[in-house]
Amino acid sequence: MFDYKLLAALAAVVEQAGFERGAQVLGVSQSAISQRIKLLEARIGQPVLVRATPPTPTDIGRRLLNHVQQVRLLERDLQSQVPALDEEGMPERLRIALNADSLATWWAEAVSDFCAEQHLLLDLVVEDQTVGLKRMRAGEVAACICASERPVAGARSLLLGAMRYRALASPAFIARHFPGGVRADLVARTPALVFGPDDFLQHRYLASLGVEGGFEHHLCPSSEGFMRLVEAGLGWGLVPELQVHDQLERGVLVELLPDKPIDVPLYWHHWRSGGQLLGMLTEHLARATGQWLVPLE
Amino acid sequence: MFDYKLLAALAAVVEQAGFERGAQVLGVSQSAISQRIKLLEARIGQPVLVRATPPTPTDIGRRLLNHVQQVRLLERDLQSQVPALDEEGMPERLRIALNADSLATWWAEAVSDFCAEQHLLLDLVVEDQTVGLKRMRAGEVAACICASERPVAGARSLLLGAMRYRALASPAFIARHFPGGVRADLVARTPALVFGPDDFLQHRYLASLGVEGGFEHHLCPSSEGFMRLVEAGLGWGLVPELQVHDQLERGVLVELLPDKPIDVPLYWHHWRSGGQLLGMLTEHLARATGQWLVPLE
């Protein structure tokens, strides 16, 4: 068997993004955790961590973390079958990466009953899609919600549905920038909002209007902040329909051009040998998410 | 004079979190940008970057970035005085780090008119307070909003006011966990919500009730997601009052124990030689934020 004390040290340092915090979580000293990682490296004969801020796993480190994650999930199952092994009534914990817009809209409602019934604690990580999958590959999360279908090795992906986005702005923004009415060719000359460097929704929208090339934009990597900036009239941007039912009804936000939504698929990536609880959560999501997501065309 | 082509390469790689994207932003090849950084290191005689994912600056790299940031701010001023230097009507851009809760609540409304009048684009970075200040020190942002007062060298800090947080839960959560009424000693035995490893608000709240030690909690690093999880009854947590006026009025959320708020001060950190636009924004915020923030006692 592997020495899991060493592997747990590696996992703690990576998951807590530092030696000090990793040591705190394990309840050992920083020099103890650092010793364990050196010992692990001595046994394997190569480094498992890049000592940067935060420390990142090497390729072999990543493979070890992936293994740790899977063992943890299997341990959970065993504990439910062998209650004596279980620390009295301790709740389960699942680490899940998801996109900010899901977390800002349907996620809480979709999982609340499940968490209460299963006494499950969530450790949520907000990531854009590419990084979410990287964290799966690195074994840092048990599951991940993202827009790309292709699962990492050892995992499965399940289509949950699509989130519908609409290009919105405030009435004041529209009055200021489009006094003669909104025209597709003028949209690219007004400031847009973009979530971050990996957010190409606004580019896709402009492309669908036949507009290519760059455009002025604010960067705002927060779902709620993004919506607030649109409401306050700083720019136009693509916002999940789920987040703005109320604002659209009240006329606080308006669609730039009528009925031109963009649908983004959401896939649930989960480890194949992820254990019972993860399997149950997967089934639960497959049943429940249709309430909030639209079918992918 | 320094060779700013080399410094700009360093800044692009750090700000874009990678060589590839850094090269894209500068419109050069990846090998060109990598050459420039090697040349910079050869001239200085030591590494400026740790080649991890993402690349992080070394100590000397950080000092260089700080310098680049300040030069950029000064260039902005010069452009407004020497219009010929200015690329025709190009909007200004300020990179600002702020806490997620400010962005989710008062920030957009506070700056929208200023941005429209000054033709200012925002490049917002969401960070908890300690990391926000690190980004100031690294010269990656022009300003930062955080809870700690002490400015980094070369910068000033200005108290904007305090955000008021209240410990909230859904009526269903309270009915399930506190059938006999909410009692301080029982709160620590119900699941809490915590924003991330640096969020000690829930700990402070429990301490104010005389409860010490650990407690079950979900982790949710998103303001909007945090509120949604509280609404959906997954746990109790401290939420900015500004964010939930409506929910408190409608009774969708209730305060755990009557009138026990926690106030968190917010400081505006900005470079002393940050240029005119940053100075104007500072004055604007000093005047405007009283509408949303409470005086610090």
Interface residues (C-beta under 8 A of the other chain):
Chain A: Q16 R21 V50 A52 T53 T56 P91 A100 L103 A104 T105 W107 A108 E109 V111 S112 C115 A116 L121 L122 D123 L124 V125 V126 R176 P191 P197 E216 H217 H218 L219 C220 P221 S222 S223 E224 G225 R228 L229 E231 A232 G233 L234
Chain B: Q16 A17 R21 V50 A52 T53 T56 P91 A100 L103 A104 T105 W107 A108 E109 V111 S112 C115 A116 L121 L122 D123 L124 V125 V126 R176 P191 P197 E216 H217 H218 L219 C220 P221 S222 S223 E224 G225 R228 L229 E231 A232 G233 L234
